Amino acid sequence: MLMHTPSRKPISSIGRSVLRDLIGLLSIWTQFTEPCGSYDTLLNRLWTIFITWFSIVKKRGRRPIWERSSSVQPGIYEKCCEHVLEKGIPVKKVARNLDIHPNLLRQWRRQFEMEGNGAFTCKGTKPEEAAIRRLRKELEDVKEERDIFNKSLGRIFQTELVKHLFIERHRGIYRLMKMCKVLELSRSGYYASRNRKPGKHWNENDLLLGRIQEIHQKSRMVYSSPRITAELREQGARCGKNRIARIMKDNGIRAEVKKRFRKATTDSKHNYSLAANLLIEDGYKGPLWASDITYVPINEGWLYVSAVMSVQSRKIIGLSMKNQLSEGLTATALKQAAAREDPPEGLIHHSDRGRQYACYGYQALLRKYGITPSMSRKGNCYDNAYMESFFSTLKRELVYGERYRMREEAKLSIFEYVEVFYNRVRKHSGLGYKSPEQYEKTLKET
């Protein structure tokens, strides 16, 4: 049995306790001596007597305040913790024997689990040892806050819902007080979120979240909120882009795109004749093809890619990939485009001023198919923004996320992206969030 060391208390404490007991007895005596006029008065008087008597008995059941002690026997902290941890005695039972609050004993137990027998500073401890112990505790607190900060770095500037989910997942690792401090939340707000029942809007968001995740996976994780919103509306869902953006942000869903350095592929230092920029000078609105060249880094070196786009539908109709930046690269892409779609009358072919487009062989192909050449202004990539945008999308959504070892591997990957995903599945913002194939069908129907 764990007991306190008795100590004396001031007489004023004794007098106050005795005075309360005397007042209670006097109240009972008064109730007995006063005459009662009716049955209801008698019942009320008996109830008052019972309450007064019960309060006195309840006080008497505890030891008087002068018999309690604020100081305990040496080693009592360790013995209490050993009784709770090793012998399995309930905390409330040990606390009742010591006449202390169970939360205080739980605090001793946590301190004992963290620091062992050296957790409690006894009398006679040197100031240096106490300072070292205090500094160690502060260091542990700082390390814990650092770990919480590192793990929750991507959630600090997000919504409270994400922060509450982070706390829920790490309750067994870090202390709640520390996590709330680092994430700048209140414990009452966290507990309120746990007890809050999900409403209709919450349930609808859960259903939308499942569909958003499905669309995001099917889009190769390159769709952001506008394209996902357009896809959901096609499926019949009624939702706004801001709501979809908020759900994606709360659950850490976003388009996975990357950026890298740029390698120059345009060589305009040549003696070939150049064509005028018909798109700007004449304000052309008829049929238009655009072409350009880009590069893909491979472990073996470089892979050069040339593409021809039908600007009206943003569809890639010609695609050529070779190891060298030669005239045959662009000529092959143009031949594929002409074989795939018969060049309409008045078609304009727009490109940059590179050697591959200004050479005699490429210009002869354009004359053969009845296509009028057009070239961008010197050093102005915005004139050919259609192709610049396509190659930027290709690299951010595919190339920069891959590491190609061989050229054949890169060729297959790029061909599959263009023909399977870009032309037939991927929604284009310039086409009203429709794929090039869908937009072409719409044009034919109308």
C-alpha positions as CSV (number, residue, x, y, z in Angstrom):
1,M,0.0,0.0,0.0
2,L,1.4,3.4,-1.0
3,M,0.8,6.1,1.6
4,H,1.7,9.7,2.1
5,T,4.0,11.1,4.8
6,P,1.7,13.0,7.2
7,S,2.3,16.7,7.7
8,R,0.6,19.5,9.8
9,K,-1.6,22.1,8.3
10,P,-2.5,25.6,9.6
11,I,-5.1,25.9,12.2
12,S,-7.2,28.1,9.9
13,S,-7.7,25.2,7.6
14,I,-8.9,23.0,10.5
15,G,-11.3,25.8,11.7
16,R,-12.9,26.2,8.3
17,S,-13.6,22.5,7.9
18,V,-15.1,22.2,11.4
19,L,-17.2,25.3,10.8
20,R,-18.7,23.8,7.6
21,D,-19.6,20.6,9.5
22,L,-21.2,22.6,12.4
23,I,-23.3,24.7,9.9
24,G,-24.6,21.5,8.3
25,L,-25.6,19.9,11.7
26,L,-27.3,23.2,12.7
27,S,-29.3,23.1,9.4
28,I,-30.5,19.5,10.2
29,W,-31.5,20.5,13.7
30,T,-33.5,23.5,12.5
31,Q,-35.4,21.3,10.0
32,F,-36.4,18.9,12.8
33,T,-37.5,21.6,15.3
34,E,-39.6,23.7,13.0
35,P,-43.3,22.6,12.7
36,C,-44.6,21.6,9.3
37,G,-48.0,22.6,8.1
38,S,-48.7,20.3,5.1
39,Y,-47.6,17.0,3.5
40,D,-45.6,18.8,0.8
41,T,-43.7,20.9,3.3
42,L,-42.7,17.7,5.1
43,L,-41.4,16.1,2.0
44,N,-39.3,19.1,1.1
45,R,-37.9,19.3,4.6
46,L,-37.0,15.6,4.6
47,W,-35.3,16.0,1.1
48,T,-33.3,19.0,2.5
49,I,-32.2,16.9,5.5
50,F,-31.1,14.0,3.3
51,I,-29.0,16.3,1.0
52,T,-27.3,18.0,4.0
53,W,-26.5,14.7,5.7
54,F,-25.2,13.1,2.5
55,S,-22.8,16.1,1.9
56,I,-21.4,15.7,5.4
57,V,-20.9,12.0,5.0
58,K,-19.2,12.5,1.7
59,K,-16.8,15.0,3.2
60,R,-16.1,12.7,6.2
61,G,-15.3,9.8,3.8
62,R,-12.2,11.7,2.7
63,R,-9.3,12.4,5.0
64,P,-9.3,15.9,6.4
65,I,-7.1,18.4,4.6
66,W,-4.6,18.7,7.5
67,E,-3.9,14.9,7.1
68,R,-3.0,15.2,3.4
69,S,0.5,16.1,2.3
70,S,2.0,17.8,-0.7
71,S,5.3,16.0,-0.2
72,V,5.6,12.3,-0.6
73,Q,8.1,9.7,0.5
74,P,11.4,9.5,-1.5
75,G,11.0,7.1,-4.5
76,I,7.2,7.2,-4.3
77,Y,7.0,8.5,-8.0
78,E,9.0,5.5,-9.3
79,K,6.9,3.0,-7.1
80,C,3.7,4.4,-8.4
81,C,4.8,4.1,-12.0
82,E,6.1,0.5,-11.4
83,H,2.7,-0.4,-9.9
84,V,0.9,0.9,-13.0
85,L,3.3,-0.3,-15.7
86,E,4.6,-3.6,-14.4
87,K,1.9,-4.9,-12.1
88,G,-0.9,-3.6,-14.2
89,I,-2.8,-2.0,-11.3
90,P,-5.3,0.6,-12.6
91,V,-4.3,4.2,-12.5
92,K,-7.5,5.2,-10.6
93,K,-6.9,2.6,-7.9
94,V,-3.3,3.8,-7.2
95,A,-4.4,7.4,-7.4
96,R,-7.2,6.7,-4.8
97,N,-4.7,5.1,-2.4
98,L,-2.5,8.2,-2.7
99,D,-5.5,10.6,-2.7
100,I,-4.2,12.4,-5.8
101,H,-5.9,13.1,-9.1
102,P,-5.5,10.3,-11.7
103,N,-4.3,12.8,-14.3
104,L,-1.3,13.7,-12.1
105,L,-0.4,10.0,-11.9
106,R,-0.7,9.6,-15.7
107,Q,1.7,12.6,-16.0
108,W,4.2,10.8,-13.7
109,R,3.8,7.7,-15.8
110,R,4.5,9.5,-19.1
111,Q,7.6,11.2,-17.6
112,F,8.8,7.8,-16.2
113,E,8.4,6.1,-19.6
114,M,10.4,8.9,-21.3
115,E,13.3,9.4,-18.8
116,G,13.3,6.3,-16.5
117,N,14.4,6.5,-12.9
118,G,16.0,9.8,-13.5
119,A,12.7,11.5,-14.4
120,F,12.0,12.9,-11.0
121,T,14.3,15.4,-9.4
122,C,14.9,14.6,-5.7
123,K,16.0,17.0,-3.0
124,G,19.7,17.6,-3.0
125,T,20.1,17.5,-6.8
126,K,22.8,19.7,-8.0
127,P,21.8,22.8,-10.0
128,E,24.0,21.6,-12.9
129,E,22.2,18.3,-13.1
130,A,18.9,20.0,-13.0
131,A,20.0,22.4,-15.8
132,I,21.3,19.5,-17.9
133,R,18.0,17.6,-17.5
134,R,16.0,20.7,-18.4
135,L,18.1,21.3,-21.5
136,R,17.7,17.7,-22.6
137,K,14.0,18.0,-22.3
138,E,14.0,21.2,-24.4
139,L,16.2,19.5,-27.0
140,E,13.7,16.6,-27.3
141,D,10.9,19.1,-27.7
142,V,12.7,20.9,-30.4
143,K,13.5,17.7,-32.2
144,E,9.9,16.6,-32.0
145,E,8.7,19.9,-33.4
146,R,11.3,19.7,-36.2
147,D,10.1,16.2,-37.2
148,I,6.5,17.3,-37.2
149,F,7.4,20.3,-39.4
150,N,9.4,18.2,-41.9
151,K,6.6,15.6,-42.3
152,S,3.8,18.2,-42.5
153,L,5.7,20.7,-44.7
154,G,3.3,20.3,-47.6
155,R,0.3,20.7,-45.3
156,I,1.1,23.9,-43.4
157,F,-0.3,26.2,-46.0
158,Q,-3.3,24.0,-46.9
159,T,-6.7,23.8,-45.3
160,E,-7.6,22.7,-41.7
161,L,-9.1,19.5,-43.0
162,V,-5.7,18.3,-44.3
163,K,-4.0,19.3,-41.0
164,H,-6.6,17.4,-39.0
165,L,-6.0,14.3,-41.1
166,F,-2.3,14.6,-40.5
167,I,-2.8,14.8,-36.8
168,E,-5.1,11.8,-36.8
169,R,-2.5,9.7,-38.7
170,H,0.3,10.6,-36.4
171,R,-1.4,10.6,-33.0
172,G,0.6,7.5,-31.9
173,I,4.0,9.1,-32.9
174,Y,3.8,12.7,-31.7
175,R,2.1,14.5,-28.9
176,L,-1.1,16.3,-29.8
177,M,-0.1,19.5,-28.1
178,K,3.1,19.7,-30.2
179,M,1.4,18.9,-33.5
180,C,-1.3,21.6,-32.9
181,K,1.5,24.1,-32.0
182,V,3.5,23.4,-35.2
183,L,0.4,23.4,-37.5
184,E,-1.1,26.4,-35.7
185,L,-4.3,24.7,-34.7
186,S,-6.3,24.5,-31.5
187,R,-6.9,21.3,-29.7
188,S,-10.5,22.2,-29.2
189,G,-10.9,22.6,-33.0
190,Y,-9.3,19.2,-33.6
191,Y,-11.6,17.5,-31.2
192,A,-14.6,19.3,-32.6
193,S,-13.7,18.0,-36.1
194,R,-13.5,14.4,-34.8
195,N,-16.9,14.6,-33.2
196,R,-18.5,16.5,-36.1
197,K,-20.8,14.3,-38.2
198,P,-20.5,14.4,-42.0
199,G,-23.2,16.4,-43.7
200,K,-24.8,16.1,-47.1
201,H,-22.1,18.3,-48.7
202,W,-19.4,16.2,-47.1
203,N,-20.9,13.0,-48.5
204,E,-21.2,14.5,-52.0
205,N,-17.5,15.6,-51.8
206,D,-16.5,12.0,-51.0
207,L,-18.3,10.8,-54.1
208,L,-16.7,13.5,-56.2
209,L,-13.3,12.6,-54.7
210,G,-13.5,9.0,-55.9
211,R,-14.5,10.1,-59.4
212,I,-11.7,12.8,-59.4
213,Q,-9.1,10.2,-58.5
214,E,-10.3,7.9,-61.2
215,I,-10.2,10.6,-63.9
216,H,-6.8,11.7,-62.6
217,Q,-5.4,8.2,-63.0
218,K,-6.8,7.7,-66.4
219,S,-5.3,11.0,-67.6
220,R,-1.9,9.8,-66.6
221,M,-2.0,12.3,-63.7
222,V,-1.6,15.3,-66.0
223,Y,-5.1,16.8,-65.7
224,S,-5.6,19.8,-63.4
225,S,-9.0,21.0,-62.1
226,P,-10.3,22.7,-65.3
227,R,-10.0,19.5,-67.4
228,I,-11.3,17.3,-64.6
229,T,-14.3,19.6,-64.2
230,A,-15.0,19.3,-67.9
231,E,-14.7,15.5,-67.8
232,L,-17.1,15.3,-64.8
233,R,-19.7,17.5,-66.6
234,E,-19.5,15.2,-69.6
235,Q,-20.4,12.4,-67.2
236,G,-23.4,14.3,-65.9
237,A,-22.1,15.6,-62.6
238,R,-23.1,19.1,-61.5
239,C,-20.1,20.8,-60.0
240,G,-18.1,24.0,-60.3
241,K,-14.4,24.3,-61.1
242,N,-13.7,26.0,-57.8
243,R,-15.3,23.2,-55.8
244,I,-13.2,20.6,-57.8
245,A,-10.1,22.7,-57.2
246,R,-10.8,22.8,-53.5
247,I,-11.4,19.0,-53.2
248,M,-8.1,18.4,-55.2
249,K,-6.2,20.8,-53.0
250,D,-7.6,19.2,-49.7
251,N,-6.5,15.7,-50.9
252,G,-3.2,16.6,-52.5
253,I,-4.2,15.9,-56.1
254,R,-2.6,17.9,-58.8
255,A,-1.1,17.6,-62.3
256,E,2.3,16.1,-62.1
257,V,4.4,18.2,-64.6
258,K,8.1,19.2,-64.5
259,K,10.4,21.6,-66.1
260,R,14.0,21.3,-67.5
261,F,16.5,23.2,-69.5
262,R,16.0,24.0,-73.2
263,K,18.2,23.0,-76.1
264,A,18.3,25.1,-79.3
265,T,17.1,23.3,-82.5
266,T,16.6,26.2,-84.9
267,D,19.5,27.0,-87.2
268,S,18.6,30.2,-89.1
269,K,22.1,31.0,-90.3
270,H,21.9,29.8,-93.9
271,N,21.7,31.2,-97.4
272,Y,18.3,29.7,-98.3
273,S,15.4,32.1,-99.2
274,L,12.8,32.8,-96.5
275,A,9.0,33.0,-96.8
276,A,6.9,35.8,-95.4
277,N,4.8,35.5,-92.2
278,L,1.3,35.2,-93.8
279,L,-0.4,34.7,-90.5
280,I,0.3,38.3,-89.3
281,E,0.6,40.2,-92.6
282,D,-2.7,39.0,-94.1
283,G,-4.6,38.0,-91.0
284,Y,-5.2,34.5,-92.5
285,K,-8.2,32.5,-91.2
286,G,-8.3,29.5,-93.6
287,P,-6.8,26.0,-93.3
288,L,-3.4,26.0,-91.6
289,W,-0.7,23.4,-90.8
290,A,2.1,24.2,-88.3
291,S,5.4,22.3,-87.9
292,D,8.4,22.5,-85.6
293,I,11.3,20.4,-84.2
294,T,12.2,19.5,-80.6
295,Y,14.7,17.2,-78.9
296,V,14.4,14.4,-76.3
297,P,17.4,13.5,-74.0
298,I,18.4,9.8,-74.2
299,N,21.2,7.9,-72.4
300,E,22.6,7.3,-75.9
301,G,22.5,11.0,-76.8
302,W,19.6,12.9,-78.4
303,L,16.4,12.0,-80.2
304,Y,15.0,14.7,-82.5
305,V,11.3,14.9,-83.0
306,S,9.4,16.7,-85.8
307,A,5.6,17.1,-85.9
308,V,3.0,18.6,-88.2
309,M,-0.3,19.9,-86.6
310,S,-3.6,20.7,-88.1
311,V,-4.2,24.0,-86.3
312,Q,-8.0,24.0,-86.6
313,S,-8.4,20.8,-84.6
314,R,-4.9,20.8,-82.8
315,K,-4.4,17.2,-84.1
316,I,-0.9,15.9,-84.8
317,I,-1.1,14.5,-88.3
318,G,2.6,14.0,-89.0
319,L,5.3,12.7,-86.6
320,S,8.9,11.8,-87.4
321,M,11.8,10.9,-85.0
322,K,15.4,10.5,-86.0
323,N,18.9,10.4,-84.4
324,Q,20.2,13.5,-86.4
325,L,18.8,16.9,-87.0
326,S,18.6,16.6,-90.7
327,E,16.4,17.7,-93.7
328,G,14.9,14.2,-93.9
329,L,13.4,14.6,-90.4
330,T,11.0,17.4,-91.4
331,A,10.3,15.9,-94.8
332,T,9.2,12.6,-93.4
333,A,6.7,14.3,-91.0
334,L,5.3,16.4,-93.9
335,K,4.8,13.3,-96.1
336,Q,3.0,11.5,-93.3
337,A,0.6,14.5,-92.9
338,A,-0.1,14.7,-96.6
339,A,-0.8,10.9,-96.7
340,R,-3.1,11.1,-93.7
341,E,-5.1,14.2,-94.7
342,D,-5.4,15.4,-98.2
343,P,-4.1,19.1,-98.2
344,P,-7.1,21.3,-98.9
345,E,-7.0,24.2,-101.4
346,G,-5.3,27.3,-100.0
347,L,-3.5,25.5,-97.2
348,I,-0.7,27.4,-95.5
349,H,2.2,25.6,-93.9
350,H,3.8,27.7,-91.0
351,S,7.2,27.0,-89.5
352,D,10.3,28.7,-88.1
353,R,13.3,29.9,-90.2
354,G,15.3,26.8,-89.6
355,R,17.5,25.2,-92.3
356,Q,15.4,22.1,-92.3
357,Y,12.3,24.1,-93.5
358,A,14.1,26.5,-95.8
359,C,16.1,24.0,-97.8
360,Y,15.4,23.2,-101.4
361,G,14.1,19.7,-100.8
362,Y,11.4,20.7,-98.3
363,Q,10.3,23.7,-100.4
364,A,9.9,21.3,-103.4
365,L,7.6,19.1,-101.3
366,L,5.4,22.0,-100.4
367,R,5.1,23.0,-104.1
368,K,4.3,19.4,-104.9
369,Y,1.4,19.3,-102.5
370,G,0.2,22.8,-103.4
371,I,0.9,24.2,-100.0
372,T,1.9,27.9,-99.4
373,P,4.9,28.3,-97.1
374,S,4.9,30.8,-94.2
375,M,7.7,31.5,-91.7
376,S,8.0,33.2,-88.3
377,R,9.8,36.4,-87.7
378,K,13.4,36.2,-86.6
379,G,13.9,35.3,-83.0
380,N,10.1,35.3,-82.3
381,C,8.8,31.9,-81.1
382,Y,5.3,33.3,-80.4
383,D,4.5,33.3,-84.2
384,N,4.6,29.5,-84.0
385,A,2.9,29.2,-80.6
386,Y,0.7,26.2,-81.6
387,M,3.7,23.9,-81.9
388,E,5.6,25.5,-79.0
389,S,2.6,24.7,-76.8
390,F,2.3,21.1,-78.0
391,F,6.0,20.3,-77.4
392,S,5.8,22.0,-74.0
393,T,2.9,19.7,-73.1
394,L,4.7,16.7,-74.5
395,K,7.7,17.3,-72.4
396,R,6.0,18.3,-69.2
397,E,3.5,15.4,-69.2
398,L,5.7,12.6,-70.6
399,V,9.3,13.2,-71.4
400,Y,10.4,14.9,-68.1
401,G,8.9,12.1,-66.1
402,E,10.8,9.4,-68.0
403,R,14.4,8.3,-68.2
404,Y,14.9,6.7,-71.6
405,R,17.9,4.4,-72.1
406,M,17.5,3.7,-75.8
407,R,16.1,5.6,-78.7
408,E,13.6,2.9,-79.7
409,E,12.1,3.0,-76.2
410,A,11.6,6.8,-76.5
411,K,10.1,6.5,-80.0
412,L,7.5,4.0,-78.8
413,S,6.6,6.1,-75.8
414,I,6.2,9.3,-77.7
415,F,4.2,7.6,-80.5
416,E,1.9,6.1,-77.9
417,Y,1.4,9.4,-76.2
418,V,0.6,11.3,-79.4
419,E,-1.6,8.8,-81.1
420,V,-3.4,7.1,-78.2
421,F,-3.6,9.9,-75.6
422,Y,-3.1,13.4,-77.1
423,N,-5.1,13.0,-80.3
424,R,-8.0,10.9,-78.9
425,V,-8.3,11.4,-75.1
426,R,-6.6,14.5,-73.8
427,K,-8.9,17.5,-73.5
428,H,-7.6,20.7,-75.1
429,S,-8.5,24.0,-73.5
430,G,-8.5,25.8,-76.9
431,L,-11.2,23.4,-78.2
432,G,-13.7,23.8,-75.4
433,Y,-12.1,20.9,-73.4
434,K,-12.6,18.4,-76.2
435,S,-10.0,16.1,-77.7
436,P,-8.8,16.7,-81.3
437,E,-10.7,13.7,-82.5
438,Q,-13.9,14.8,-80.7
439,Y,-13.6,18.3,-82.1
440,E,-13.1,17.0,-85.7
441,K,-16.3,14.9,-85.3
442,T,-18.2,18.0,-84.1
443,L,-17.0,20.0,-87.1
444,K,-18.1,17.3,-89.5
445,E,-21.5,17.1,-87.9
446,T,-22.1,20.8,-88.0
